[in-house]
Amino acid sequence: MRSPAYWITHCLCLVSLLAACNSESTTRPPASALASLKLQPVTSNLSAPVFLTAPSGDTARLFVVEQGGKIKILERTSGAELGTFLTLTGITSGGERGLLGLAFDPQYHSNGRFYVYYTDTSGTIIIARFLVSATNPNVADPASQTILVSIPHPTFANHNGGMLAFGPDGCLYAGVGDGGSGGDPNNHAQDLTSRLGKLLRIDPSTGAACTNGGVNPFLLSGGDQLVWSYGLRNPWRFSFDSNDLYVGDVGQGAREEINVSAGPNAGRGLNYGWRLTEGSACFNPATNCNTGGLTLPVVEYTHDNGACSVIGGYVYRGQAIPAIKGTYFYADFCAGFVRSFRFNNGLAVERTEWPLLTTPSISSFGQDGLGELYLTTLNGTVFRIIPN
C-alpha cells in the first residue's frame, strides 16, 4: 500500500469522476440492484483506523485498529466507544508503518489469545501474541506480549504488508510486503529464503512453521520455514472463505490485482508473479517474461481515472443481506470505488460496481462477529454496509 498521505493529497477521485472509474470490465446489474447497498456511519471519531474485526460470535463489540498504536472497542450497534483495548508503545507510525493488523484466536473465548502486526521503532515487522485481561474483557494485558515473528525491513518505509488471519487449518497467516522502494530492487518476493513479499503460515503457539494438515512447502528444500506463498508485492489485505484464499495485492504503477486460490491448502507453494509480472503483464523483464508456473490474478484493473491501490476484502457470509451471500467485495484507496464478484469454476463472474458504497480514503474492509461487512477510512470513519 502506498503512503496514505501521498494518495490523499494527490490521487483521490472526485465524485464526478468516479462514474468513469471503470477501467476494469464490470457487468452492471439493474439499477434497483445497484442501489441495494449503502453505507451506514458507525463512528467518525477515530484516528486513522486501518482495520476492524471481532472475535467470532461476538454480537456486542467491534475492535478497531488505529495506525498510531491503539485498538479501540466500539459497541456494535450504536458505535459508542467502550474504551481502549490495547495501547502499543515502541512502534513507528505514519505512511505505511504502524499498528496494521489484528486477529483473534479461533479459541479466543476460552484462551484469550489475540495477535497483532506492527512495525517497531527500527521499522522491523513484529507479529506478537497478547492475552486479554483476566478480570476485564474490554482490556488487554499489555504485559502479556510474546513476540512470535520478527522480520527485519530494509531502509525503505513502504510495503510492510499488515494482514493477519487464521486459516481453516487453525494456522496463523501473515501477508508481508516486498521490503519497499519501487520495483522490488532486491527481488525479495522471488527469493524463497526471504520472508518479504510472502504469505507466511505460522504456528500461533510457537511462531515456528505450522504443521497442521502438512508442512509448509519450502521447509525441506532450503526456503524459509514460514513461507507459504510468494511473488507478492504488498498483500495489504487477504481473507479466507471456507477453504478458499483471496489476496488483494497492491501493484506498482499500472495494475492492481485480486488473486484467488481454491482450497484445501489454498495458496500452498504458489508464485503470484511479482516482480516478474505486475498483474498479468510483464514487469521485470518488461517483455517476454516467462509466466509458466505463475498463478495469475482472477481480477485486475489499471490505474485509469485515479485508481492506485487495491484494498482486498471479504466474501459476504452474513445474515442481513442474503442476496449477496458468496460475493467477494474489494475497493480502491484513491478512486474510492467498491466492486464485487463471485468466484465460480476458477473465474470471476457477476462483476459489479456499487456506486452508493463509494467513499474516499478506504483503508480496509472489516467483519464483525456475525459476518457483516464494514469499511474503515483514514479520515476516521467506520461504515457498516447495509441494505438500502
Residue pairs with C-beta under 8 A, 6 or more apart in sequence:
1 96
1 158
1 159
1 162
1 234
1 236
1 250
1 309
1 333
2 96
2 158
2 250
2 308
2 309
2 333
3 95
3 96
3 158
4 48
4 95
4 96
4 333
4 361
4 363
4 378
5 94
5 95
7 308
7 309
7 333
7 334
7 361
8 360
8 361
8 378
11 306
11 308
11 333
11 334
12 306
12 334
12 336
12 360
12 361
13 21
13 305
13 306
13 307
13 334
13 335
13 336
13 360
15 358
17 305
17 306
18 335
18 336
18 337
18 355
18 358
19 355
20 305
21 304
21 305
21 306
21 307
21 332
21 335
21 336
21 337
22 305
22 353
23 301
23 302
23 303
23 304
23 305
23 307
24 299
24 300
24 301
24 302
24 339
24 351
25 351
26 339
26 351
26 352
26 353
27 350
27 351
27 352
28 34
28 352
28 353
29 350
29 352
33 352
34 352
34 353
34 354
34 355
34 356
35 356
35 388
36 323
36 387
36 388
37 321
37 324
37 354
37 356
37 357
37 385
37 386
37 387
37 388
38 356
38 357
38 385
38 386
38 387
38 388
39 356
39 357
39 359
39 375
39 383
39 384
39 385
39 386
40 383
40 384
40 385
40 386
41 79
41 381
41 382
41 383
42 62
42 74
42 79
42 374
42 381
42 382
42 383
42 384
43 74
43 79
43 81
43 381
43 382
44 379
44 380
44 381
44 382
45 81
45 380
46 64
46 66
46 72
46 376
46 380
46 381
46 382
47 66
47 67
47 68
47 70
47 380
48 66
48 67
48 68
48 98
48 363
48 378
48 380
49 64
49 65
49 66
49 67
49 72
49 363
49 364
49 376
49 377
49 378
49 380
49 381
49 382
50 65
50 66
50 67
50 98
50 99
50 100
50 162
50 363
50 364
50 376
50 378
51 64
51 65
51 100
51 101
51 102
51 162
51 363
51 364
51 366
51 376
52 62
52 63
52 64
52 65
52 364
52 365
52 366
52 367
52 368
52 374
52 376
52 382
53 62
53 63
53 102
53 103
53 104
53 366
53 367
53 368
54 61
54 62
54 63
54 76
54 104
54 367
54 368
54 369
55 104
55 108
55 109
55 369
56 104
56 106
56 108
56 369
57 109
57 369
57 370
58 76
58 368
58 369
59 76
59 369
59 370
60 75
60 76
61 73
61 74
61 75
61 76
61 82
61 138
61 369
62 73
62 74
62 75
62 76
62 79
62 366
62 368
62 374
62 382
63 71
63 72
63 73
63 74
63 85
63 102
63 104
64 71
64 72
64 73
64 74
64 366
64 376
64 382
65 71
65 99
65 100
65 101
65 102
66 72
66 99
67 93
67 94
67 98
67 99
67 100
67 378
68 93
68 98
68 99
69 87
69 88
69 89
69 91
69 93
69 98
69 99
69 118
70 84
70 86
70 87
70 88
70 99
71 84
71 85
71 86
71 99
71 102
71 116
71 140
72 81
72 83
72 84
72 85
73 81
73 82
73 83
73 84
73 85
73 138
74 80
74 81
74 82
74 382
75 81
75 82
76 368
76 369
79 382
82 138
83 138
83 139
84 139
85 138
85 139
85 140
86 116
86 130
86 139
86 140
86 142
87 142
88 99
88 116
88 118
90 120
90 121
91 97
91 98
91 99
91 118
91 119
91 120
91 121
92 98
92 119
92 120
92 121
92 122
92 123
93 99
93 119
95 157
95 158
96 157
96 158
96 159
96 160
96 177
97 119
97 123
97 157
97 160
98 118
98 119
99 116
99 117
99 118
100 117
100 118
100 119
100 160
100 161
100 162
100 163
101 115
101 116
101 117
101 118
101 162
101 163
101 164
101 174
102 114
102 115
102 116
102 117
102 164
103 114
103 115
103 164
103 165
103 166
103 172
104 113
104 114
104 115
105 111
105 113
105 114
105 115
105 166
105 204
106 166
106 170
107 113
108 114
108 132
112 131
112 132
112 134
113 129
113 130
113 131
113 204
114 129
114 130
114 131
114 132
114 140
115 127
115 128
115 129
115 130
115 148
115 164
115 172
115 204
116 127
116 128
116 130
116 164
117 125
117 126
117 127
117 161
117 162
117 163
117 164
117 174
118 125
118 126
118 128
119 125
119 126
119 153
119 160
120 126
123 153
123 155
123 157
124 150
124 151
124 152
124 153
125 149
125 150
125 151
125 153
125 160
125 161
125 176
126 147
126 149
126 150
126 151
127 147
127 148
127 149
127 150
127 151
127 164
127 172
127 174
127 202
127 207
128 145
128 146
128 147
128 148
129 144
129 145
129 146
129 148
129 204
130 140
130 141
130 142
130 144
130 145
130 146
131 140
131 141
131 144
132 139
132 140
132 141
133 139
133 140
133 141
134 141
147 207
148 172
148 202
148 204
148 206
148 207
149 174
149 195
149 200
149 202
149 207
149 226
151 176
151 195
151 196
153 160
153 179
153 180
153 196
154 179
154 180
154 181
154 186
154 196
156 179
156 180
156 181
157 180
158 177
158 180
158 181
158 234
159 177
159 178
159 179
159 180
159 181
159 233
159 234
160 176
160 177
160 180
160 234
161 174
161 175
161 176
161 177
161 234
161 235
161 236
162 175
162 177
162 236
162 237
163 173
163 174
163 175
163 235
163 236
163 237
163 238
163 312
164 172
164 173
164 174
165 172
165 173
165 238
165 239
165 240
166 172
166 173
166 204
166 240
167 173
167 201
167 240
167 245
167 266
168 240
168 242
168 243
168 263
168 264
169 210
169 212
169 213
169 265
170 204
170 210
170 212
171 201
171 202
171 203
171 204
171 210
171 212
172 201
172 202
172 203
172 204
172 210
173 199
173 200
173 201
173 202
173 228
173 238
173 240
174 199
174 200
174 202
175 199
175 200
175 232
175 235
175 236
175 237
175 238
175 247
176 195
176 196
176 197
176 198
176 199
176 200
176 232
176 235
177 196
177 197
177 232
177 233
177 234
177 235
177 236
178 184
178 188
178 189
178 196
178 197
178 232
178 233
178 234
178 274
178 275
179 186
179 188
179 194
179 196
179 197
182 252
182 253
183 252
183 275
183 283
183 284
184 197
184 233
184 274
184 275
184 284
187 275
188 194
188 196
188 197
189 196
189 197
189 198
189 230
189 231
189 232
189 233
189 274
189 275
190 197
190 230
190 231
190 271
190 274
190 275
190 276
191 197
192 218
192 221
192 222
192 223
192 224
192 227
192 230
193 222
193 223
193 224
194 224
195 224
195 226
195 227
197 230
197 231
197 232
197 233
197 274
198 224
198 226
198 227
198 228
198 229
198 230
198 232
199 227
199 228
199 229
199 230
199 232
199 235
199 238
199 247
199 267
200 226
200 227
200 228
201 209
201 210
201 216
201 226
201 227
201 228
202 208
202 209
202 210
202 226
203 209
203 210
203 211
204 210
208 225
208 226
209 215
209 216
209 219
209 225
209 226
210 216
213 264
213 265
214 265
216 225
216 226
216 227
216 228
217 223
217 227
217 228
217 268
217 269
218 224
218 225
218 227
218 269
219 225
228 267
228 268
228 269
229 247
229 261
229 267
229 268
229 269
229 270
229 271
229 272
230 270
230 271
230 272
231 270
231 271
231 272
231 273
231 274
231 276
231 294
231 295
232 247
232 249
232 272
232 274
233 249
233 250
233 251
233 252
233 274
233 275
233 278
234 249
234 250
235 247
235 248
235 249
235 250
235 312
236 248
236 250
236 309
236 310
236 311
236 312
236 364
237 248
237 311
237 312
237 313
237 364
237 365
238 245
238 246
238 247
238 248
238 312
239 245
239 246
239 312
239 313
239 314
239 315
240 246
240 266
241 314
241 315
241 317
241 328
242 263
243 262
243 263
243 264
243 266
244 260
244 261
244 262
244 263
244 266
244 315
244 343
245 260
245 261
245 263
245 266
245 267
246 258
246 259
246 260
246 312
246 313
246 314
246 315
246 328
246 343
247 258
247 259
247 260
247 261
247 267
247 272
247 312
248 256
248 257
248 258
248 310
248 311
248 312
248 313
248 330
249 256
249 257
249 258
249 259
249 272
249 274
249 297
249 310
249 312
250 256
250 309
250 310
251 257
251 278
251 279
251 303
251 309
251 310
252 278
252 283
253 303
254 278
254 279
254 281
254 302
254 303
255 278
255 279
255 280
255 281
255 300
255 301
255 302
255 303
256 279
256 300
256 301
256 302
256 303
256 307
256 308
256 309
256 310
256 332
257 278
257 279
257 280
257 297
257 299
257 300
257 310
258 297
258 298
258 299
258 300
258 310
258 312
258 328
258 330
258 348
259 272
259 295
259 296
259 297
259 298
260 298
260 328
260 343
260 348
261 267
261 270
261 295
262 346
270 295
271 293
271 294
271 295
272 294
272 295
272 297
273 291
273 294
273 295
273 296
274 283
275 283
275 284
276 282
276 283
276 284
276 289
276 290
276 291
276 294
277 283
277 289
277 291
277 294
277 296
279 296
279 297
279 300
280 291
280 296
280 297
280 300
282 288
282 289
282 291
283 289
298 341
298 343
298 346
298 347
298 348
299 330
299 341
299 348
299 351
301 307
301 310
301 332
305 335
306 334
306 335
307 332
307 334
307 335
307 337
308 332
308 333
308 334
308 335
309 332
309 333
309 334
310 330
310 331
310 332
310 333
311 330
311 331
311 332
311 333
311 362
311 363
311 364
311 365
312 330
312 365
313 328
313 329
313 330
313 331
313 365
313 373
314 328
314 329
314 365
314 367
314 373
315 326
315 327
315 328
315 329
315 343
316 324
316 325
316 326
316 327
316 328
316 329
316 371
316 373
317 325
317 326
317 371
318 325
318 370
318 371
318 372
318 373
319 370
319 371
319 372
320 372
320 386
320 387
321 385
321 386
321 387
324 340
326 342
327 340
327 341
327 342
327 350
327 352
328 340
328 341
328 342
328 343
329 338
329 339
329 340
329 365
329 373
329 385
330 338
330 339
330 340
330 365
331 337
331 338
331 339
331 357
331 362
331 365
331 375
332 362
333 361
333 362
333 363
336 358
336 359
336 360
336 361
336 362
337 353
337 354
337 357
337 358
338 353
338 354
338 357
338 358
338 362
338 375
339 351
339 352
339 353
339 354
340 350
340 351
340 352
340 354
341 348
341 349
341 350
341 351
341 352
342 348
342 349
342 350
343 349
356 388
357 375
357 385
359 375
359 377
359 381
359 383
360 377
360 379
361 377
361 378
361 379
362 375
362 376
362 377
363 376
363 377
363 378
364 375
364 376
365 373
365 374
365 375
365 376
366 373
366 374
366 375
366 376
366 382
367 373
367 374
368 374
372 384
372 385
373 384
373 385
374 382
374 383
374 384
374 385
375 382
375 383
375 385
376 382
376 383
377 383
